[in-house]
């Protein structure tokens, strides 16, 4: 099935490039070159080399025996938390940084929420000797201090964002604003399947290594290439896009995205965009967003900084609207409980983002012989302060 957007960058009604005129040249340059560069032999050789020897791919597909016994089914964890820097983010960053270098760009700018994309960007920029600037909301900097320290140790300039809700949405605003003011030598290395075309397609393609590995690993372990379920958390949607990619529309695999319900879908403190959102434009793409009757963006809330975003990538908006994937809302409390459950049963501390995907196990009832793959998108080191804060409530 063709899961790439059309020539205008649309997945059905969602996508496109809704950008100011000052960015048109930059976006057109990227659109006109990314596919040919990525398809080139030189790019592919360097990309595969770095994925193997630097990122640490392929990541394991781990049979979670204790968790499987607890839920009465067969559960595998795709261990993206074992990537260098501790999350799936590096897959995309390595690819885009190599692309930027081949385009002759001399400076990288990025946004980050939980800090994992920022750390991945700072890491690869250190490797490739590219200066980088990372924008991060003040609120996120306070709850992700370890990742701020890591970025600065790696040589990145971390810019605190104090506007709006001081989270991922506002960091993205500032990164785009910087790009507008420095259009010639700067490459905007976006962290998720959001933004103007071609970014959603570019990021999904680079992250598709996740589902490609799953097909091979599942054949080895279960003598089948296609799982019955694939579950992943969804903020902007990059790890989910990567985990879903090769299974979309196959007629067998049920794809489930876990979005952040915060304190409850109807609480007013939520990030459940697909559940509550309506069509609109955010950060250069037409998609589903949380907004009021006047079209003003609503403030999102999640205990997880990486899911604290009032929009969703256009690919996921299309998958939801077309019925090719299901999306369920998971509260802060449910995610925290799921994190503790995995920790106690398997000795793996997940990122709070990944914990939302694990909480889906409480909402579905697969058969005993069915195979579930959960994308464990990141490790929980960065979230220990939050886990400690809420430990007495679990």
C-alpha positions in Angstrom: 0.0 0.0 0.0 1.3 3.5 -0.9 1.6 5.3 2.5 3.4 8.3 1.1 1.5 11.6 0.6 0.5 12.8 -2.8 2.5 15.3 -4.9 1.2 18.2 -2.8 2.1 16.5 0.5 -1.4 15.4 1.5 -2.6 12.3 3.1 -6.2 12.5 2.2 -7.4 15.9 3.6 -4.4 16.3 5.8 -0.9 17.7 5.2 0.4 20.2 2.7 2.8 23.1 3.3 1.0 26.0 5.0 4.0 28.3 5.4 4.9 32.0 5.2 6.4 33.2 1.9 9.8 33.7 3.6 10.1 30.0 4.0 8.9 28.9 0.6 12.4 28.7 -0.9 13.7 26.6 2.0 10.8 24.2 1.9 10.9 23.9 -1.9 14.6 23.2 -1.8 14.1 20.4 0.7 11.1 19.0 -1.2 13.1 19.0 -4.5 16.1 17.2 -3.2 15.3 14.9 -0.2 14.1 11.9 -2.1 17.0 11.8 -4.6 19.5 12.3 -1.9 18.1 9.6 0.4 17.9 7.2 -2.5 21.5 7.7 -3.5 24.0 4.9 -2.9 26.4 7.2 -0.9 23.7 8.3 1.5 22.3 4.8 2.0 25.8 3.4 2.8 26.6 6.1 5.3 23.1 6.0 6.9 23.1 2.2 7.3 26.6 2.3 8.7 25.7 4.9 11.4 22.4 3.1 12.2 24.4 -0.1 12.8 27.6 1.0 14.5 26.5 4.3 16.1 22.8 4.1 16.8 23.0 0.4 17.7 20.5 -1.2 15.2 18.8 -3.5 14.9 17.2 -3.0 18.3 16.0 -6.1 20.0 12.5 -7.5 19.8 12.1 -8.7 23.3 9.5 -11.3 24.3 8.1 -9.9 27.6 7.3 -13.3 29.2 6.1 -11.9 32.6 4.0 -9.2 31.0 2.6 -11.8 28.6 1.6 -14.1 31.4 0.0 -11.2 33.3 -2.2 -10.3 30.3 -2.7 -13.8 28.8 -1.3 -13.1 25.4 2.1 -12.9 23.6 3.7 -9.5 24.0 6.9 -8.3 22.4 8.7 -5.0 23.1 10.5 -3.3 20.3 13.4 -1.9 22.3 14.0 1.6 20.9 15.0 2.5 24.4 18.3 0.7 23.7 19.2 3.1 20.9 22.2 5.4 21.6 20.8 8.4 23.5 17.9 6.3 24.8 15.1 6.7 22.3 14.0 6.2 18.7 14.7 9.9 17.9 18.3 9.1 16.7 17.0 7.2 13.6 15.5 10.3 12.2 18.2 12.7 13.4 21.0 10.7 11.8 19.2 10.7 8.4 18.2 14.4 8.5 21.7 15.5 9.6 23.3 13.6 6.7 20.7 15.1 4.4 21.4 18.6 5.7 25.2 18.2 5.2 24.6 17.0 1.6 22.4 20.1 1.0 25.3 22.3 2.1 23.7 23.6 5.3 26.1 24.8 8.0 23.8 25.2 11.1 21.1 23.0 12.6 18.1 24.2 14.5 15.7 22.0 16.3 12.8 22.0 18.8 12.4 19.6 21.7 9.8 18.7 24.4 11.0 15.9 26.6 14.5 16.6 25.4 15.1 13.3 23.6 15.0 14.9 20.2 17.2 17.7 21.4 19.8 15.3 22.8 19.7 13.2 19.6 20.3 16.3 17.5 23.1 17.6 19.8 24.7 14.1 19.6 24.8 13.8 15.9 25.8 17.5 15.4 28.8 16.8 17.7 29.6 13.7 15.6 29.3 15.6 12.3 30.8 18.8 13.7 27.8 20.9 12.9 26.8 23.8 15.3 23.2 23.5 16.5 20.6 25.5 18.4 17.8 23.7 20.3 14.7 25.5 21.5 13.0 24.1 24.6 10.1 25.5 26.7 10.9 26.7 30.2 8.4 24.3 31.7 10.0 21.4 29.9 13.5 22.5 30.8 12.5 22.4 34.5 11.1 18.9 34.3 13.8 17.5 32.0 16.9 19.0 33.5 19.0 16.0 32.8 18.5 16.3 29.1 19.2 20.0 29.2 22.6 19.2 30.8 23.3 16.5 28.2 22.5 18.8 25.3 24.8 21.5 26.7 27.6 19.0 27.4 27.4 17.9 23.8 28.0 21.5 22.7 24.4 22.6 21.7 23.1 26.0 22.5 19.8 25.5 24.4 17.4 28.4 24.0 14.8 28.7 26.8 11.3 29.5 25.5 9.1 31.6 27.9 6.2 32.3 25.6 2.8 30.6 25.7 2.6 27.4 27.7 6.4 27.1 27.6 6.2 23.6 26.2 6.7 21.8 22.8 4.3 23.9 20.8 6.1 27.1 21.8 9.5 25.6 21.2 8.4 24.7 17.7 7.1 28.2 17.1 10.5 29.7 18.1 12.5 27.2 16.0 10.4 28.1 12.9 10.8 31.8 13.7 14.6 31.3 13.9 14.5 29.4 10.5 12.7 32.3 8.9 15.3 34.8 10.1 18.2 32.5 9.0 17.0 31.0 5.8 20.2 30.5 3.8 22.6 28.3 5.8 20.2 26.8 8.4 18.5 23.4 8.3 15.5 22.9 10.5 15.8 19.4 11.8 12.2 18.6 12.9 11.7 15.9 15.5 8.4 14.3 14.5 5.9 13.7 11.7 4.7 17.2 11.9 5.4 20.4 10.0 5.1 21.4 6.3 5.6 18.9 3.5 8.0 17.1 3.1 8.8 16.7 6.8 6.0 14.3 7.7 7.0 12.0 4.8 10.7 12.4 5.5 10.5 11.6 9.2 8.1 8.6 8.7 10.4 7.2 6.0 13.5 7.5 8.2 11.7 5.9 11.2 10.3 3.1 9.1 13.4 1.1 10.0 11.5 0.2 13.1 8.7 -1.8 11.4 11.1 -3.2 8.8 13.1 -4.8 11.6 9.9 -6.0 13.3 9.0 -8.0 10.2 12.3 -9.8 10.1 12.6 -10.4 13.9 9.0 -11.7 14.2 9.6 -14.2 11.4 12.6 -15.5 13.4 10.7 -15.7 16.7 7.1 -16.5 15.7 7.5 -17.7 12.1 5.2 -14.8 11.0 6.1 -11.4 9.6 2.9 -9.7 10.6 1.8 -9.1 14.2 -1.8 -9.0 15.2 -1.3 -5.7 17.0 1.2 -2.9 16.9 0.9 -0.3 19.7 2.8 3.0 20.1 2.5 6.3 21.8 1.5 9.4 19.8 2.5 13.0 20.4 3.5 14.3 17.0 3.7 10.7 16.0 7.2 9.7 14.8 7.8 6.4 16.7 4.2 5.3 15.9 4.7 6.2 12.2 7.9 4.1 12.2 6.3 1.2 14.0 3.1 1.2 11.9 4.8 1.9 8.5 5.1 -1.6 6.9 1.8 -2.8 8.4 -0.6 -0.1 7.3 -3.5 -1.4 5.3 -2.4 -5.0 5.4 -5.8 -6.2 6.6 -4.4 -8.2 9.5 -2.6 -5.9 11.9 -4.6 -3.7 14.2 -2.6 -0.5 14.7 -3.3 1.4 18.0 -1.9 4.8 18.9 -1.9 5.9 22.5 -2.4 9.7 23.0 -2.2 11.6 26.2 -5.5 12.2 28.0 -3.7 14.1 30.8 -6.0 14.5 33.7 -8.9 13.2 31.6 -10.3 13.8 28.1 -12.9 16.2 29.3 -10.8 17.8 32.2 -9.5 20.7 30.2 -6.0 19.5 30.9 -5.4 17.0 28.2 -3.5 16.4 25.0 -6.0 14.0 23.4 -5.9 15.6 20.0 -7.5 12.9 17.9 -10.3 12.4 20.4 -11.1 16.1 20.8 -9.5 17.8 17.8 -10.9 19.4 14.7 -9.3 20.2 11.3 -7.0 23.2 11.3 -3.5 24.4 10.5 -0.6 24.2 13.0 3.1 24.5 12.4 2.8 24.4 8.6 0.5 21.5 8.1 -3.3 20.9 7.9 -4.2 18.3 10.5 -6.3 17.7 13.6 -5.6 20.2 16.4 -7.1 21.2 19.7 -8.6 24.6 19.3 -11.5 26.7 20.5 -14.5 28.0 18.5 -12.4 31.0 17.3 -9.6 28.8 16.1 -7.2 29.6 18.9 -4.9 26.7 19.9 -5.8 25.2 23.2 -3.1 24.5 25.8 -2.2 20.9 26.0 -1.3 19.0 29.2 0.4 15.7 29.8 2.6 14.4 32.6 4.8 13.4 29.7 6.7 16.4 28.1 7.0 14.5 24.8 3.3 14.1 24.4 2.4 17.6 25.5 1.4 18.8 22.0 -2.0 20.2 20.8 -1.7 18.6 17.3 -0.9 15.4 15.6 1.0 14.6 12.4 -1.1 14.5 9.2 -0.3 10.9 8.6 -2.0 9.9 11.9 -5.0 12.3 11.2 -5.5 10.4 8.0 -5.0 6.9 9.5 -7.6 7.8 12.1 -10.1 9.3 9.7 -9.7 6.4 7.2 -10.1 3.8 9.9 -6.7 2.3 9.2 -5.6 2.8 12.8 -7.3 3.3 16.1 -6.3 5.9 18.7 -7.1 5.7 22.4 -6.6 8.3 25.1 -4.5 7.3 28.2 -4.6 9.4 31.4 -1.5 10.5 33.4 -2.5 8.0 36.1 -2.9 5.1 33.7 0.5 5.8 32.2 2.2 6.0 35.5 0.6 2.7 36.6 1.7 1.0 33.4 5.2 2.2 33.9 5.4 0.7 37.3 3.8 -2.5 36.1 6.5 -3.0 33.4 9.3 -2.0 35.8 8.2 -4.6 38.4 7.4 -7.4 35.9 10.2 -7.1 33.4 12.9 -4.9 35.1 12.6 -2.2 32.4 11.9 1.4 33.3 10.1 3.0 30.3 9.9 6.6 29.3 6.6 8.3 30.3 5.8 8.5 26.6 6.2 4.7 26.2 4.2 4.1 29.3 1.1 5.5 27.5 1.5 2.7 24.9 1.8 0.1 27.7 -1.4 1.3 29.3 -3.3 0.2 26.2 -2.9 -3.3 27.4 -5.6 -2.4 30.0 -8.0 -1.4 27.3 -7.9 -4.3 24.9 -8.4 -8.0 25.3 -6.4 -10.0 22.6 -6.7 -13.7 22.3 -4.1 -16.0 23.9 -2.4 -16.8 20.6 -2.3 -13.3 19.2 1.0 -11.4 19.0 1.3 -7.9 20.2 4.3 -5.6 19.5 4.6 -2.5 21.6 7.1 0.1 20.6 9.1 1.0 23.7 10.1 4.4 22.3 12.4 5.5 25.1 13.9 4.7 28.4 12.9 6.2 31.7 16.1 7.8 33.0 14.9 11.3 32.1 11.6 10.8 33.9 12.9 9.7 37.3 12.1 13.0 39.0 8.5 12.7 37.8 8.2 9.1 38.8 9.5 10.0 42.3 7.0 12.8 42.5 4.1 10.5 41.8 5.4 7.3 43.4 3.2 7.6 46.6 0.1 7.9 44.5 0.5 4.6 42.6 
